[in-house]
Structures are given as structure tokens and as C-alpha cells.
Amino acid sequence: MPNTEILAALGHLPAGAVLTGNTPIQVTDSEHRVYADQRRTQIDMRFAKIIRIGRTRSDIGVDLNNLFNTNYATGYSTTYAYSVGNTANGGTWGNPTSVYTPRFVRINYTLNF
């Protein structure tokens, strides 16, 4: 937050601050989160077949991760970047920064002898 805005709101500058600088302001703490912890479900499936030939054993499988392609946010922007144009909408604070890994398929083959 620009120190000029802090001076206008509080009537004084923060300790050790200069008028032309910026001061970081903590909006929330770890105890009072804006985004409540929600239950998140990601379904992974594995299909495999064991094949035995003599003394060898082969595992052939397919892994399906994030089967229903959920896209829950797992991280949020915690920095509020002040500018005159974005004060009404909060800038980028609280926007998702990461989501669950998208659906993907992995083919496995293991040979034990």
C-alpha cells in the first residue's frame, strides 16, 4: 500500500516508513482464512492384470488420475497489489493460483523375474 494512502487514512506514517515508499499490509492471518477449507474429492483408478509365465510375473496396468477432471483451487494469491484503478475490485488478491492436476492416463508394465 502506498504510504501516501496510509498517511491519509491514519494521519501518520508507519514506523520507519518514508512518504514515497510502500508498506506491506497483512490482510488475513492463517487462523482467519477467507476461503474456508472445503472437502475436495479426486478419484483415481487403477486397472491391472497379473500374467504369470513360468517363473516370471508381469503386471500390465492403466492408471486414471483425476477421473472426473475436478478443478478445485489449491492455492490463492495472498498479495494485494494496490493501484488507483483496482481498489474497487480488490486487484488480484484471492484469485486462484493453482488447481488440481488435470486428468491424465499412465500405462504401466512391470516384469518380475
N, CA, C and O atoms as CSV, one atom per row, in Angstrom:
chain,resi,resn,atom,element,x,y,z
A,1,MET,N,N,0.856,-1.167,0.000
A,1,MET,CA,C,0.000,0.000,0.000
A,1,MET,C,C,0.908,1.237,0.000
A,1,MET,O,O,1.864,1.293,0.773
A,2,PRO,N,N,0.628,2.208,-0.838
A,2,PRO,CA,C,1.447,3.415,-0.844
A,2,PRO,C,C,1.339,4.150,0.500
A,2,PRO,O,O,0.257,4.257,1.077
A,3,ASN,N,N,2.462,4.643,0.976
A,3,ASN,CA,C,2.480,5.339,2.260
A,3,ASN,C,C,1.665,6.631,2.233
A,3,ASN,O,O,1.224,7.100,3.282
A,4,THR,N,N,1.460,7.210,1.058
A,4,THR,CA,C,0.615,8.405,0.979
A,4,THR,C,C,-0.830,8.065,1.338
A,4,THR,O,O,-1.510,8.865,1.981
A,5,GLU,N,N,-1.305,6.893,0.932
A,5,GLU,CA,C,-2.660,6.456,1.268
A,5,GLU,C,C,-2.775,6.139,2.759
A,5,GLU,O,O,-3.790,6.443,3.386
A,6,ILE,N,N,-1.734,5.530,3.322
A,6,ILE,CA,C,-1.728,5.224,4.757
A,6,ILE,C,C,-1.743,6.516,5.566
A,6,ILE,O,O,-2.449,6.618,6.569
A,7,LEU,N,N,-0.961,7.502,5.126
A,7,LEU,CA,C,-0.925,8.801,5.810
A,7,LEU,C,C,-2.302,9.458,5.783
A,7,LEU,O,O,-2.735,10.037,6.780
A,8,ALA,N,N,-2.991,9.370,4.641
A,8,ALA,CA,C,-4.316,9.979,4.529
A,8,ALA,C,C,-5.338,9.257,5.419
A,8,ALA,O,O,-6.228,9.897,5.979
A,9,ALA,N,N,-5.219,7.942,5.550
A,9,ALA,CA,C,-6.185,7.169,6.338
A,9,ALA,C,C,-5.915,7.241,7.834
A,9,ALA,O,O,-6.850,7.371,8.625
A,10,LEU,N,N,-4.639,7.158,8.236
A,10,LEU,CA,C,-4.285,7.103,9.662
A,10,LEU,C,C,-3.877,8.445,10.248
A,10,LEU,O,O,-3.987,8.664,11.454
A,11,GLY,N,N,-3.410,9.335,9.399
A,11,GLY,CA,C,-2.928,10.619,9.894
A,11,GLY,C,C,-1.455,10.590,10.260
A,11,GLY,O,O,-0.902,11.611,10.670
A,12,HIS,N,N,-0.807,9.433,10.119
A,12,HIS,CA,C,0.635,9.318,10.368
A,12,HIS,C,C,1.172,8.174,9.533
A,12,HIS,O,O,0.422,7.319,9.061
A,13,LEU,N,N,2.492,8.173,9.358
A,13,LEU,CA,C,3.142,7.100,8.600
A,13,LEU,C,C,3.486,5.940,9.532
A,13,LEU,O,O,3.647,6.148,10.734
A,14,PRO,N,N,3.601,4.729,9.002
A,14,PRO,CA,C,4.071,3.617,9.819
A,14,PRO,C,C,5.499,3.881,10.303
A,14,PRO,O,O,6.230,4.665,9.697
A,15,ALA,N,N,5.885,3.234,11.380
A,15,ALA,CA,C,7.222,3.434,11.947
A,15,ALA,C,C,8.298,3.084,10.924
A,15,ALA,O,O,8.282,2.002,10.338
A,16,GLY,N,N,9.228,4.004,10.718
A,16,GLY,CA,C,10.353,3.782,9.809
A,16,GLY,C,C,10.014,3.942,8.339
A,16,GLY,O,O,10.875,3.696,7.494
A,17,ALA,N,N,8.803,4.339,7.999
A,17,ALA,CA,C,8.387,4.472,6.601
A,17,ALA,C,C,8.688,5.870,6.081
A,17,ALA,O,O,8.709,6.842,6.836
A,18,VAL,N,N,8.922,5.950,4.766
A,18,VAL,CA,C,9.111,7.238,4.109
A,18,VAL,C,C,7.884,7.514,3.238
A,18,VAL,O,O,7.203,6.584,2.805
A,19,LEU,N,N,7.609,8.777,2.988
A,19,LEU,CA,C,6.395,9.166,2.284
A,19,LEU,C,C,6.304,8.571,0.881
A,19,LEU,O,O,5.205,8.266,0.418
A,20,THR,N,N,7.432,8.398,0.195
A,20,THR,CA,C,7.406,7.923,-1.192
A,20,THR,C,C,7.442,6.403,-1.297
A,20,THR,O,O,7.431,5.881,-2.412
A,21,GLY,N,N,7.484,5.681,-0.199
A,21,GLY,CA,C,7.593,4.226,-0.244
A,21,GLY,C,C,6.260,3.510,-0.150
A,21,GLY,O,O,5.197,4.131,-0.160
A,22,ASN,N,N,6.338,2.196,-0.058
A,22,ASN,CA,C,5.179,1.332,0.099
A,22,ASN,C,C,5.325,0.528,1.383
A,22,ASN,O,O,6.444,0.278,1.831
A,23,THR,N,N,4.215,0.123,1.977
A,23,THR,CA,C,4.223,-0.687,3.186
A,23,THR,C,C,3.344,-1.915,2.967
A,23,THR,O,O,2.172,-1.772,2.619
A,24,PRO,N,N,3.889,-3.126,3.164
A,24,PRO,CA,C,3.048,-4.320,3.040
A,24,PRO,C,C,2.072,-4.402,4.213
A,24,PRO,O,O,2.444,-4.135,5.356
A,25,ILE,N,N,0.839,-4.768,3.932
A,25,ILE,CA,C,-0.186,-4.886,4.959
A,25,ILE,C,C,-0.742,-6.302,4.919
A,25,ILE,O,O,-1.183,-6.770,3.869
A,26,GLN,N,N,-0.723,-6.978,6.054
A,26,GLN,CA,C,-1.268,-8.327,6.129
A,26,GLN,C,C,-2.786,-8.234,6.192
A,26,GLN,O,O,-3.345,-7.629,7.106
A,27,VAL,N,N,-3.446,-8.841,5.210
A,27,VAL,CA,C,-4.896,-8.738,5.120
A,27,VAL,C,C,-5.562,-9.801,5.989
A,27,VAL,O,O,-6.536,-9.504,6.681
A,28,THR,N,N,-5.060,-11.023,5.967
A,28,THR,CA,C,-5.584,-12.104,6.798
A,28,THR,C,C,-4.422,-12.834,7.439
A,28,THR,O,O,-3.270,-12.658,7.042
A,29,ASP,N,N,-4.727,-13.652,8.427
A,29,ASP,CA,C,-3.706,-14.499,9.016
A,29,ASP,C,C,-4.093,-15.958,8.787
A,29,ASP,O,O,-5.143,-16.239,8.209
A,30,SER,N,N,-3.257,-16.876,9.235
A,30,SER,CA,C,-3.509,-18.295,8.984
A,30,SER,C,C,-4.694,-18.821,9.780
A,30,SER,O,O,-5.226,-19.885,9.463
A,31,GLU,N,N,-5.115,-18.097,10.804
A,31,GLU,CA,C,-6.215,-18.554,11.637
A,31,GLU,C,C,-7.578,-18.127,11.092
A,31,GLU,O,O,-8.578,-18.804,11.329
A,32,HIS,N,N,-7.623,-17.037,10.379
A,32,HIS,CA,C,-8.880,-16.494,9.863
A,32,HIS,C,C,-8.810,-16.420,8.349
A,32,HIS,O,O,-8.588,-15.349,7.784
A,33,ARG,N,N,-8.993,-17.528,7.707
A,33,ARG,CA,C,-8.897,-17.571,6.254
A,33,ARG,C,C,-10.185,-17.092,5.618
A,33,ARG,O,O,-11.275,-17.283,6.157
A,34,VAL,N,N,-10.041,-16.471,4.473
A,34,VAL,CA,C,-11.198,-16.004,3.732
A,34,VAL,C,C,-11.870,-17.182,3.038
A,34,VAL,O,O,-13.098,-17.241,2.968
A,35,TYR,N,N,-11.084,-18.113,2.529
A,35,TYR,CA,C,-11.610,-19.272,1.824
A,35,TYR,C,C,-11.643,-20.438,2.789
A,35,TYR,O,O,-10.597,-20.931,3.212
A,36,ALA,N,N,-12.840,-20.883,3.140
A,36,ALA,CA,C,-12.984,-21.991,4.083
A,36,ALA,C,C,-12.446,-23.269,3.463
A,36,ALA,O,O,-12.540,-23.482,2.254
A,37,ASP,N,N,-11.887,-24.106,4.309
A,37,ASP,CA,C,-11.423,-25.403,3.832
A,37,ASP,C,C,-12.626,-26.216,3.395
A,37,ASP,O,O,-13.519,-26.504,4.193
A,38,GLN,N,N,-12.643,-26.576,2.149
A,38,GLN,CA,C,-13.751,-27.340,1.604
A,38,GLN,C,C,-13.302,-28.778,1.410
A,38,GLN,O,O,-12.120,-29.057,1.213
A,39,ARG,N,N,-14.248,-29.666,1.468
A,39,ARG,CA,C,-13.945,-31.059,1.174
A,39,ARG,C,C,-13.708,-31.177,-0.322
A,39,ARG,O,O,-14.522,-30.723,-1.127
A,40,ARG,N,N,-12.616,-31.774,-0.680
A,40,ARG,CA,C,-12.262,-31.918,-2.090
A,40,ARG,C,C,-12.127,-33.393,-2.405
A,40,ARG,O,O,-11.537,-34.154,-1.638
A,41,THR,N,N,-12.672,-33.786,-3.526
A,41,THR,CA,C,-12.634,-35.185,-3.911
A,41,THR,C,C,-11.997,-35.313,-5.280
A,41,THR,O,O,-12.392,-34.656,-6.243
A,42,GLN,N,N,-11.010,-36.170,-5.335
A,42,GLN,CA,C,-10.371,-36.502,-6.599
A,42,GLN,C,C,-10.368,-38.014,-6.684
A,42,GLN,O,O,-9.903,-38.689,-5.765
A,43,ILE,N,N,-10.880,-38.550,-7.775
A,43,ILE,CA,C,-10.976,-40.000,-7.910
A,43,ILE,C,C,-9.902,-40.486,-8.860
A,43,ILE,O,O,-9.806,-40.032,-10.001
A,44,ASP,N,N,-9.091,-41.422,-8.371
A,44,ASP,CA,C,-8.064,-42.082,-9.169
A,44,ASP,C,C,-8.432,-43.562,-9.263
A,44,ASP,O,O,-8.924,-44.147,-8.298
A,45,MET,N,N,-8.192,-44.160,-10.426
A,45,MET,CA,C,-8.484,-45.584,-10.603
A,45,MET,C,C,-7.293,-46.274,-11.223
A,45,MET,O,O,-6.515,-45.672,-11.964
A,46,ARG,N,N,-7.164,-47.551,-10.906
A,46,ARG,CA,C,-6.104,-48.371,-11.481
A,46,ARG,C,C,-6.702,-49.693,-11.916
A,46,ARG,O,O,-7.393,-50.360,-11.146
A,47,PHE,N,N,-6.435,-50.062,-13.146
A,47,PHE,CA,C,-6.836,-51.362,-13.678
A,47,PHE,C,C,-5.550,-52.105,-14.016
A,47,PHE,O,O,-4.683,-51.574,-14.711
A,48,ALA,N,N,-5.430,-53.338,-13.522
A,48,ALA,CA,C,-4.199,-54.086,-13.747
A,48,ALA,C,C,-4.512,-55.564,-13.925
A,48,ALA,O,O,-5.525,-56.070,-13.443
A,49,LYS,N,N,-3.634,-56.225,-14.614
A,49,LYS,CA,C,-3.735,-57.660,-14.838
A,49,LYS,C,C,-2.367,-58.264,-14.563
A,49,LYS,O,O,-1.346,-57.774,-15.045
A,50,ILE,N,N,-2.366,-59.342,-13.776
A,50,ILE,CA,C,-1.127,-60.071,-13.488
A,50,ILE,C,C,-1.072,-61.277,-14.408
A,50,ILE,O,O,-2.013,-62.068,-14.468
A,51,ILE,N,N,0.021,-61.412,-15.114
A,51,ILE,CA,C,0.232,-62.533,-16.028
A,51,ILE,C,C,1.464,-63.294,-15.561
A,51,ILE,O,O,2.542,-62.717,-15.417
A,52,ARG,N,N,1.298,-64.600,-15.326
A,52,ARG,CA,C,2.426,-65.451,-14.895
A,52,ARG,C,C,2.774,-66.403,-16.032
A,52,ARG,O,O,1.921,-67.122,-16.551
A,53,ILE,N,N,4.036,-66.388,-16.398
A,53,ILE,CA,C,4.556,-67.305,-17.419
A,53,ILE,C,C,5.814,-67.935,-16.837
A,53,ILE,O,O,6.842,-67.271,-16.704
A,54,GLY,N,N,5.733,-69.204,-16.493
A,54,GLY,CA,C,6.876,-69.884,-15.879
A,54,GLY,C,C,7.215,-69.244,-14.551
A,54,GLY,O,O,6.366,-69.138,-13.666
A,55,ARG,N,N,8.478,-68.813,-14.413
A,55,ARG,CA,C,8.928,-68.186,-13.173
A,55,ARG,C,C,8.854,-66.664,-13.203
A,55,ARG,O,O,9.236,-65.996,-12.242
A,56,THR,N,N,8.362,-66.125,-14.307
A,56,THR,CA,C,8.256,-64.662,-14.412
A,56,THR,C,C,6.823,-64.202,-14.140
A,56,THR,O,O,5.856,-64.940,-14.330
A,57,ARG,N,N,6.735,-62.989,-13.701
A,57,ARG,CA,C,5.438,-62.380,-13.411
A,57,ARG,C,C,5.419,-60.999,-14.060
A,57,ARG,O,O,6.348,-60.211,-13.879
A,58,SER,N,N,4.368,-60.709,-14.812
A,58,SER,CA,C,4.224,-59.404,-15.459
A,58,SER,C,C,2.975,-58.725,-14.928
A,58,SER,O,O,1.930,-59.356,-14.764
A,59,ASP,N,N,3.094,-57.440,-14.664
A,59,ASP,CA,C,1.952,-56.616,-14.291
A,59,ASP,C,C,1.729,-55.621,-15.420
A,59,ASP,O,O,2.624,-54.851,-15.767
A,60,ILE,N,N,0.530,-55.644,-15.987
A,60,ILE,CA,C,0.160,-54.686,-17.019
A,60,ILE,C,C,-1.002,-53.878,-16.463
A,60,ILE,O,O,-2.005,-54.445,-16.028
A,61,GLY,N,N,-0.872,-52.555,-16.475
A,61,GLY,CA,C,-1.912,-51.746,-15.856
A,61,GLY,C,C,-2.088,-50.391,-16.496
A,61,GLY,O,O,-1.244,-49.913,-17.255
A,62,VAL,N,N,-3.217,-49.786,-16.162
A,62,VAL,CA,C,-3.550,-48.433,-16.604
A,62,VAL,C,C,-3.990,-47.650,-15.378
A,62,VAL,O,O,-4.868,-48.097,-14.640
A,63,ASP,N,N,-3.392,-46.494,-15.155
A,63,ASP,CA,C,-3.786,-45.600,-14.067
A,63,ASP,C,C,-4.550,-44.418,-14.655
A,63,ASP,O,O,-4.090,-43.772,-15.597
A,64,LEU,N,N,-5.720,-44.145,-14.088
A,64,LEU,CA,C,-6.510,-42.988,-14.487
A,64,LEU,C,C,-6.532,-42.040,-13.303
A,64,LEU,O,O,-7.160,-42.337,-12.287
A,65,ASN,N,N,-5.865,-40.916,-13.415
A,65,ASN,CA,C,-5.790,-39.948,-12.324
A,65,ASN,C,C,-6.721,-38.774,-12.595
A,65,ASN,O,O,-6.822,-38.283,-13.720
A,66,ASN,N,N,-7.404,-38.333,-11.527
A,66,ASN,CA,C,-8.405,-37.271,-11.593
A,66,ASN,C,C,-9.461,-37.625,-12.645
A,66,ASN,O,O,-9.690,-36.889,-13.605
A,67,LEU,N,N,-10.081,-38.758,-12.427
A,67,LEU,CA,C,-11.003,-39.352,-13.390
A,67,LEU,C,C,-12.096,-38.394,-13.853
A,67,LEU,O,O,-12.401,-38.354,-15.045
A,68,PHE,N,N,-12.695,-37.622,-12.949
A,68,PHE,CA,C,-13.773,-36.717,-13.323
A,68,PHE,C,C,-13.286,-35.306,-13.616
A,68,PHE,O,O,-14.093,-34.387,-13.760
A,69,ASN,N,N,-11.981,-35.129,-13.705
A,69,ASN,CA,C,-11.348,-33.868,-14.101
A,69,ASN,C,C,-11.788,-32.694,-13.220
A,69,ASN,O,O,-12.156,-31.635,-13.730
A,70,THR,N,N,-11.749,-32.886,-11.900
A,70,THR,CA,C,-12.098,-31.805,-10.989
A,70,THR,C,C,-11.066,-30.684,-11.097
A,70,THR,O,O,-9.906,-30.932,-11.427
A,71,ASN,N,N,-11.482,-29.471,-10.823
A,71,ASN,CA,C,-10.571,-28.327,-10.965
A,71,ASN,C,C,-10.630,-27.422,-9.741
A,71,ASN,O,O,-10.700,-26.200,-9.874
A,72,TYR,N,N,-10.602,-28.014,-8.553
A,72,TYR,CA,C,-10.604,-27.220,-7.332
A,72,TYR,C,C,-9.328,-26.392,-7.230
A,72,TYR,O,O,-8.251,-26.838,-7.624
A,73,ALA,N,N,-9.463,-25.209,-6.710
A,73,ALA,CA,C,-8.288,-24.371,-6.469
A,73,ALA,C,C,-7.552,-24.902,-5.246
A,73,ALA,O,O,-8.177,-25.222,-4.235
A,74,THR,N,N,-6.233,-24.997,-5.334
A,74,THR,CA,C,-5.435,-25.466,-4.208
A,74,THR,C,C,-4.549,-24.368,-3.636
A,74,THR,O,O,-3.923,-24.565,-2.594
A,75,GLY,N,N,-4.484,-23.230,-4.290
A,75,GLY,CA,C,-3.702,-22.098,-3.796
A,75,GLY,C,C,-4.316,-20.792,-4.260
A,75,GLY,O,O,-4.918,-20.714,-5.331
A,76,TYR,N,N,-4.153,-19.771,-3.439
A,76,TYR,CA,C,-4.732,-18.468,-3.750
A,76,TYR,C,C,-3.659,-17.391,-3.621
A,76,TYR,O,O,-2.700,-17.535,-2.864
A,77,SER,N,N,-3.842,-16.316,-4.374
A,77,SER,CA,C,-2.948,-15.168,-4.273
A,77,SER,C,C,-3.167,-14.494,-2.921
A,77,SER,O,O,-4.297,-14.165,-2.561
A,78,THR,N,N,-2.097,-14.295,-2.185
A,78,THR,CA,C,-2.207,-13.683,-0.858
A,78,THR,C,C,-1.694,-12.253,-0.840
A,78,THR,O,O,-1.604,-11.642,0.225
A,79,THR,N,N,-1.358,-11.713,-2.001
A,79,THR,CA,C,-0.818,-10.364,-2.083
A,79,THR,C,C,-1.837,-9.428,-2.716
A,79,THR,O,O,-2.388,-9.715,-3.778
A,80,TYR,N,N,-2.075,-8.321,-2.056
A,80,TYR,CA,C,-2.952,-7.289,-2.597
A,80,TYR,C,C,-2.071,-6.212,-3.194
A,80,TYR,O,O,-1.332,-5.541,-2.474
A,81,ALA,N,N,-2.143,-6.042,-4.506
A,81,ALA,CA,C,-1.355,-5.021,-5.181
A,81,ALA,C,C,-2.241,-3.794,-5.378
A,81,ALA,O,O,-3.193,-3.824,-6.158
A,82,TYR,N,N,-1.924,-2.732,-4.675
A,82,TYR,CA,C,-2.737,-1.511,-4.726
A,82,TYR,C,C,-2.430,-0.701,-5.968
A,82,TYR,O,O,-1.268,-0.513,-6.329
A,83,SER,N,N,-3.464,-0.230,-6.610
A,83,SER,CA,C,-3.345,0.804,-7.629
A,83,SER,C,C,-4.686,1.541,-7.650
A,83,SER,O,O,-5.695,1.010,-7.186
A,84,VAL,N,N,-4.697,2.724,-8.172
A,84,VAL,CA,C,-5.906,3.553,-8.144
A,84,VAL,C,C,-7.046,2.864,-8.892
A,84,VAL,O,O,-8.203,2.987,-8.492
A,85,GLY,N,N,-6.741,2.146,-9.962
A,85,GLY,CA,C,-7.782,1.518,-10.774
A,85,GLY,C,C,-8.369,0.243,-10.203
A,85,GLY,O,O,-9.484,-0.129,-10.569
A,86,ASN,N,N,-7.660,-0.438,-9.322
A,86,ASN,CA,C,-8.178,-1.734,-8.872
A,86,ASN,C,C,-8.654,-1.735,-7.423
A,86,ASN,O,O,-8.871,-2.811,-6.865
A,87,THR,N,N,-8.821,-0.599,-6.806
A,87,THR,CA,C,-9.252,-0.582,-5.407
A,87,THR,C,C,-10.677,-1.081,-5.246
A,87,THR,O,O,-11.000,-1.675,-4.218
A,88,ALA,N,N,-11.525,-0.862,-6.216
A,88,ALA,CA,C,-12.924,-1.272,-6.091
A,88,ALA,C,C,-13.081,-2.789,-6.157
A,88,ALA,O,O,-13.935,-3.341,-5.463
A,89,ASN,N,N,-12.282,-3.477,-6.973
A,89,ASN,CA,C,-12.463,-4.909,-7.139
A,89,ASN,C,C,-11.404,-5.743,-6.418
A,89,ASN,O,O,-11.417,-6.967,-6.551
A,90,GLY,N,N,-10.515,-5.151,-5.682
A,90,GLY,CA,C,-9.547,-5.904,-4.893
A,90,GLY,C,C,-8.328,-6.379,-5.642
A,90,GLY,O,O,-7.550,-7.157,-5.090
A,91,GLY,N,N,-8.128,-5.960,-6.843
A,91,GLY,CA,C,-6.950,-6.374,-7.592
A,91,GLY,C,C,-6.928,-7.874,-7.817
A,91,GLY,O,O,-7.940,-8.473,-8.180
A,92,THR,N,N,-5.779,-8.470,-7.601
A,92,THR,CA,C,-5.648,-9.912,-7.804
A,92,THR,C,C,-5.676,-10.686,-6.500
A,92,THR,O,O,-5.474,-11.900,-6.518
A,93,TRP,N,N,-5.914,-10.050,-5.390
A,93,TRP,CA,C,-5.924,-10.738,-4.103
A,93,TRP,C,C,-7.061,-11.754,-4.054
A,93,TRP,O,O,-8.205,-11.427,-4.370
A,94,GLY,N,N,-6.748,-12.969,-3.662
A,94,GLY,CA,C,-7.750,-14.022,-3.547
A,94,GLY,C,C,-8.003,-14.803,-4.818
A,94,GLY,O,O,-8.804,-15.738,-4.806
A,95,ASN,N,N,-7.349,-14.455,-5.917
A,95,ASN,CA,C,-7.519,-15.214,-7.152
A,95,ASN,C,C,-6.800,-16.554,-7.040
A,95,ASN,O,O,-5.728,-16.616,-6.439
A,96,PRO,N,N,-7.356,-17.634,-7.602
A,96,PRO,CA,C,-6.674,-18.931,-7.573
A,96,PRO,C,C,-5.347,-18.868,-8.313
A,96,PRO,O,O,-5.253,-18.284,-9.392
A,97,THR,N,N,-4.315,-19.478,-7.719
A,97,THR,CA,C,-3.003,-19.528,-8.360
A,97,THR,C,C,-2.629,-20.938,-8.791
A,97,THR,O,O,-1.722,-21.120,-9.603
A,98,SER,N,N,-3.319,-21.936,-8.254
A,98,SER,CA,C,-3.059,-23.321,-8.665
A,98,SER,C,C,-4.324,-24.144,-8.496
A,98,SER,O,O,-5.150,-23.873,-7.624
A,99,VAL,N,N,-4.461,-25.152,-9.346
A,99,VAL,CA,C,-5.611,-26.049,-9.303
A,99,VAL,C,C,-5.119,-27.491,-9.340
A,99,VAL,O,O,-3.943,-27.758,-9.588
A,100,TYR,N,N,-6.050,-28.422,-9.084
A,100,TYR,CA,C,-5.696,-29.846,-9.153
A,100,TYR,C,C,-5.086,-30.173,-10.507
A,100,TYR,O,O,-5.391,-29.532,-11.513
A,101,THR,N,N,-4.234,-31.165,-10.517
A,101,THR,CA,C,-3.650,-31.641,-11.768
A,101,THR,C,C,-4.769,-32.174,-12.662
A,101,THR,O,O,-5.631,-32.912,-12.184
A,102,PRO,N,N,-4.775,-31.820,-13.941
A,102,PRO,CA,C,-5.854,-32.293,-14.809
A,102,PRO,C,C,-5.797,-33.806,-15.009
A,102,PRO,O,O,-4.808,-34.456,-14.671
A,103,ARG,N,N,-6.870,-34.348,-15.559
A,103,ARG,CA,C,-6.973,-35.790,-15.802
A,103,ARG,C,C,-5.824,-36.256,-16.687
A,103,ARG,O,O,-5.479,-35.603,-17.671
A,104,PHE,N,N,-5.239,-37.391,-16.324
A,104,PHE,CA,C,-4.229,-37.988,-17.191
A,104,PHE,C,C,-4.220,-39.499,-17.029
A,104,PHE,O,O,-4.692,-40.032,-16.025
A,105,VAL,N,N,-3.677,-40.178,-18.029
A,105,VAL,CA,C,-3.632,-41.636,-18.078
A,105,VAL,C,C,-2.169,-42.058,-18.117
A,105,VAL,O,O,-1.353,-41.471,-18.827
A,106,ARG,N,N,-1.858,-43.092,-17.335
A,106,ARG,CA,C,-0.497,-43.630,-17.339
A,106,ARG,C,C,-0.583,-45.133,-17.568
A,106,ARG,O,O,-1.380,-45.815,-16.923
A,107,ILE,N,N,0.224,-45.650,-18.473
A,107,ILE,CA,C,0.271,-47.078,-18.770
A,107,ILE,C,C,1.499,-47.663,-18.084
A,107,ILE,O,O,2.599,-47.120,-18.187
A,108,ASN,N,N,1.298,-48.788,-17.375
A,108,ASN,CA,C,2.379,-49.417,-16.614
A,108,ASN,C,C,2.652,-50.822,-17.117
A,108,ASN,O,O,1.739,-51.549,-17.509
A,109,TYR,N,N,3.909,-51.184,-17.098
A,109,TYR,CA,C,4.300,-52.570,-17.360
A,109,TYR,C,C,5.475,-52.899,-16.444
A,109,TYR,O,O,6.495,-52.210,-16.457
A,110,THR,N,N,5.324,-53.944,-15.660
A,110,THR,CA,C,6.386,-54.373,-14.755
A,110,THR,C,C,6.669,-55.839,-14.995
A,110,THR,O,O,5.744,-56.644,-15.100
A,111,LEU,N,N,7.936,-56.190,-15.084
A,111,LEU,CA,C,8.349,-57.582,-15.298
A,111,LEU,C,C,9.188,-58.005,-14.105
A,111,LEU,O,O,10.236,-57.417,-13.839
A,112,ASN,N,N,8.738,-59.013,-13.394
A,112,ASN,CA,C,9.477,-59.566,-12.251
A,112,ASN,C,C,10.004,-60.948,-12.627
A,112,ASN,O,O,9.256,-61.802,-13.103
A,113,PHE,N,N,11.291,-61.156,-12.411
A,113,PHE,CA,C,11.859,-62.480,-12.700
A,113,PHE,C,C,12.819,-62.891,-11.635
A,113,PHE,O,O,13.395,-63.977,-11.709
